[in-house]
Amino acid sequence: MNVKQTKFLLPLAAALLLASGCTPTVKIEPPDKPIVINLNVKIEHEIRIKVDKELDQLLTNDELF
């Protein structure tokens, strides 16, 4: 290695060493309290059946079965 390369590589190595200390870190920690999910759900349904008058009469007179 000659002097020019040494003068270039030494500051570069020092800069890389200093820059590696500035990298951000991410920490993942569990929460102190448990996670609570409140679900207030009200399900209502309504079924409407429309029957023809003829069919309604057949069903009430038991002629169908």
C-alpha positions, 0 to 999 in steps of 0.5 A: 500500500502506498501513502495515498491509499493509506491517507484515503482508507484511514479516514474512510474506515474511521467515518464508517466506524463512527456512522455505525454507531448512529444507526437507529434501533427498533425495540419491540416490547409487549404492552404492560396491560392486556389488549381489551377489545369491546364489541357491542354487537346487536344483530336483528333480522326479520324474515317476511314471506309473501304467499299467494292466496291460492297457495295459502289456501292449499296449505291451510286446507292440507290439500297439498300434503 
